[in-house]
Amino acid sequence: MAKEFEQLAQRAPQTLQREQTLPDGTKVRSWGPFVYGYSVTVGPDGKPKVTEFGNFKAQTQLGKPQMDVKEEREPLTDIIDDETEVRVIIELPGVGKKDIKLSGTDKKLTISVETPERKYFKEVELPAKVNVNKAKSTYTNGVLDITVPKNKQEKSKNRQIKIE
């Protein structure tokens, strides 16, 4: 286990590594924050769907566990699909509205934030074609709420979405 943590420390981005001096003068290295979580929802077909989020992913490669750490976090995201619109709710704590870059096409939304303290990135595949030109979004208390009406027309170009 110690070997795995040593390898993780070598692969961790420099911005997630810190050195701290304790009151007795000793130096201690620390890493993080490492964020991992998952959300379980039940789809329209009645089957559970597991969605991971965070900046830390565990994988298996050649039968051996592998840990992948990124500087940017993948935020917790909920997608609500109803008859006339698609609603996407994304948790982006610790950032200001002006720091959020939100754009979309008829099939995908892209959300990114890059501040000195926090970095987030998420591409959300939408369950239906939407009219991104009529998208509405708000950002309150760390939660970005995007509502996009469904569209039966042809493909639309990538477009920036204003956050209110």
NUTORKOL-863235 format. One record per residue (C-alpha): x, y, z. Coordinates in steps of 0.001 Angstrom, whole numbers, plus 500000, padded with zeros to 6 digits. Layout:
BEGIN
u:X&v:Y&w:Z
...
//
This chain:
BEGIN
u:500000&v:500000&w:500000
u:502856&v:502372&w:500816
u:504242&v:501830&w:497304
u:500871&v:502804&w:495762
u:500761&v:506054&w:497783
u:504340&v:506835&w:496783
u:503412&v:506399&w:493111
u:500294&v:508523&w:493633
u:502436&v:511306&w:495123
u:504689&v:511215&w:492044
u:501708&v:511461&w:489654
u:499819&v:514162&w:491601
u:499856&v:517583&w:489896
u:502262&v:520105&w:491451
u:499373&v:522368&w:492476
u:498027&v:519588&w:494720
u:501357&v:519168&w:496553
u:502331&v:521287&w:499562
u:505089&v:521434&w:502114
u:504292&v:522715&w:505585
u:506603&v:523582&w:508488
u:505294&v:522472&w:511891
u:505851&v:524513&w:515099
u:508752&v:522226&w:516089
u:510508&v:522999&w:512763
u:509937&v:519692&w:511013
u:508702&v:519772&w:507432
u:505733&v:517733&w:506333
u:504552&v:517134&w:502764
u:500867&v:516904&w:502060
u:498753&v:516392&w:498971
u:495239&v:517249&w:498049
u:492484&v:517833&w:498129
u:491573&v:514480&w:496585
u:487853&v:514309&w:495904
u:485947&v:511179&w:494920
u:482249&v:510507&w:495041
u:479416&v:508921&w:493190
u:475729&v:509460&w:492642
u:473196&v:506701&w:492041
u:469962&v:507476&w:490189
u:467304&v:505325&w:488599
u:466862&v:505865&w:484871
u:463577&v:505855&w:482946
u:464198&v:502169&w:482171
u:464170&v:501384&w:485914
u:467871&v:500509&w:486011
u:470282&v:502234&w:488410
u:472882&v:504559&w:486916
u:476111&v:505287&w:488799
u:477905&v:508560&w:488023
u:481329&v:509352&w:489479
u:482677&v:512819&w:490258
u:485810&v:514387&w:491721
u:489472&v:514608&w:490726
u:490507&v:511122&w:491842
u:489643&v:507992&w:489851
u:490499&v:504395&w:490616
u:490992&v:502162&w:487580
u:492297&v:498703&w:486804
u:495004&v:498280&w:484207
u:496345&v:494817&w:483360
u:494628&v:493451&w:486467
u:496451&v:495908&w:488734
u:494736&v:498816&w:490523
u:495683&v:502224&w:489139
u:494977&v:505648&w:490664
u:494559&v:508716&w:488457
u:494607&v:512235&w:489925
u:493802&v:515407&w:488029
u:494123&v:519029&w:489038
u:490595&v:519839&w:487895
u:487603&v:518332&w:489625
u:484628&v:516841&w:487875
u:481639&v:518345&w:489730
u:478597&v:516458&w:490977
u:475946&v:516704&w:488256
u:472256&v:515803&w:488059
u:470353&v:515604&w:484775
u:466567&v:515813&w:484816
u:464903&v:514886&w:481523
u:461206&v:515671&w:481131
u:458881&v:515921&w:478138
u:459727&v:519479&w:477063
u:463138&v:520332&w:478535
u:466385&v:519064&w:480007
u:467545&v:520479&w:483333
u:471166&v:520113&w:484458
u:472169&v:520928&w:488044
u:475887&v:521196&w:488816
u:477582&v:521807&w:492161
u:480445&v:524333&w:491836
u:481247&v:525427&w:495399
u:483815&v:528098&w:496121
u:483716&v:530009&w:492829
u:482066&v:533189&w:491586
u:479560&v:533395&w:488754
u:482041&v:535386&w:486646
u:484544&v:532487&w:486795
u:482190&v:529960&w:485169
u:482460&v:529312&w:481429
u:479349&v:527592&w:480099
u:478747&v:526635&w:476475
u:476706&v:524068&w:474635
u:475551&v:522384&w:471465
u:472356&v:520498&w:470711
u:473780&v:517360&w:472402
u:476324&v:518538&w:474980
u:477038&v:521174&w:477641
u:480589&v:522122&w:478634
u:481297&v:523707&w:482011
u:484736&v:524907&w:483093
u:486117&v:526994&w:485932
u:489732&v:527970&w:486446
u:490653&v:530039&w:489492
u:493811&v:529878&w:491613
u:491855&v:528019&w:494327
u:489507&v:525793&w:492298
u:489428&v:524130&w:488896
u:486352&v:522321&w:487566
u:485624&v:520729&w:484205
u:482648&v:518715&w:482988
u:481202&v:517776&w:479622
u:477582&v:516711&w:480007
u:476109&v:514497&w:477298
u:472434&v:515412&w:477086
u:469744&v:512718&w:476838
u:467945&v:514534&w:473995
u:468616&v:517185&w:471353
u:468072&v:520658&w:472778
u:467809&v:524247&w:471570
u:470891&v:525787&w:473184
u:469874&v:529233&w:471860
u:467001&v:529264&w:474379
u:469020&v:527948&w:477340
u:468581&v:529652&w:480704
u:470870&v:529305&w:483678
u:471290&v:530647&w:487197
u:474074&v:530348&w:489755
u:473125&v:530567&w:493424
u:475006&v:529396&w:496539
u:477459&v:527234&w:494569
u:474822&v:525546&w:492416
u:474593&v:526103&w:488654
u:471092&v:525341&w:487341
u:470696&v:525103&w:483545
u:467381&v:524589&w:481754
u:467358&v:523894&w:478020
u:464189&v:523271&w:475959
u:464168&v:520170&w:473794
u:464564&v:520682&w:470072
u:463428&v:518601&w:467149
u:465301&v:520754&w:464623
u:468719&v:520159&w:463134
u:472071&v:520537&w:464856
u:473048&v:523926&w:466320
u:476531&v:525412&w:466644
u:478452&v:525705&w:469922
u:477201&v:528752&w:471793
u:478136&v:530527&w:475028
u:475327&v:530555&w:477602
u:474837&v:533579&w:479860
u:474607&v:532812&w:483582
u:472074&v:534966&w:485436
//
